[in-house]
Amino acid sequence: MVVKEIRFGPNTDDHDYNFKLKHAMRFLEEGAKVRAYVFFKGRSILFKEQGEVLLLRFANDLEEFGKVEQLPRLEGKRMIVSFSPKKKK
């Protein structure tokens, strides 16, 4: 199984978010798994809630393309969420 990673910062802008969302949709349609994460650099670890909100919004937007394997959880300086593609009929 191919796993594609998408990286966000805690203060990702809307244009960048939409750009990465389109890539994730394409990856899931091609049958690859997607791992999205927010990387906290330096003091940005103070914005954990902002990162979690971003990943939950990402999961909500990808609802029709894939299902969430793992809800956002913090591992060191990364907050990670995983998606697997939905089965095609």
C-alpha positions in Angstrom: 0.0 0.0 0.0 1.3 3.5 -0.9 1.1 6.1 1.8 1.3 9.8 0.8 2.0 12.4 3.4 0.7 16.0 3.6 2.3 18.5 5.9 0.6 21.5 7.5 1.8 24.2 9.8 -0.5 25.3 12.7 -1.3 28.6 10.9 -1.9 27.3 7.3 -3.6 29.8 5.1 -6.9 28.9 3.2 -5.3 28.8 -0.2 -2.6 26.4 0.9 -5.2 24.3 2.7 -7.3 24.0 -0.4 -4.3 23.2 -2.6 -3.3 20.3 -0.2 -6.9 19.2 0.0 -7.1 18.7 -3.8 -3.9 16.7 -3.7 -5.3 14.5 -0.9 -8.5 13.9 -2.8 -6.5 12.8 -5.9 -4.3 10.5 -3.8 -7.4 8.8 -2.3 -9.1 8.4 -5.7 -5.9 6.7 -6.9 -6.2 4.2 -4.1 -3.3 5.5 -1.9 -3.5 6.0 1.9 -3.0 9.6 3.1 -1.3 10.7 6.3 -1.8 14.3 7.1 0.1 16.0 9.9 0.6 19.4 11.5 4.3 20.0 12.3 4.9 22.2 15.3 8.2 24.1 15.2 9.6 25.9 18.2 7.0 27.7 20.2 4.2 26.9 17.8 3.5 23.8 20.0 1.4 26.3 22.0 -1.2 26.1 19.2 -2.1 22.4 19.6 -5.8 23.2 19.5 -5.4 25.1 16.3 -3.6 22.1 14.7 -6.3 19.7 15.9 -9.1 21.9 14.5 -7.2 22.1 11.2 -6.9 18.3 11.0 -10.6 17.7 12.0 -11.6 20.2 9.3 -9.4 18.2 6.8 -11.1 14.9 7.9 -14.5 16.5 7.4 -13.7 17.7 3.9 -12.3 14.3 2.9 -15.3 12.4 4.2 -16.6 11.3 0.8 -13.2 10.3 -0.5 -11.8 8.3 2.4 -12.4 7.2 5.9 -10.4 8.2 9.0 -8.3 5.3 10.3 -6.9 7.3 13.2 -8.1 10.5 14.8 -5.6 13.3 15.4 -3.1 12.4 18.1 0.1 14.1 19.1 3.4 12.3 18.6 6.3 14.4 19.6 6.1 17.6 17.5 3.6 16.2 15.0 -0.1 15.8 15.2 -1.1 13.0 12.8 -4.3 11.8 11.2 -4.6 8.9 8.7 -7.0 8.2 5.9 -7.7 5.1 3.8 -9.6 5.2 0.5 -13.2 4.2 0.3 -14.0 1.1 -1.6 -15.3 1.7 -5.1 -18.6 0.1 -6.1 
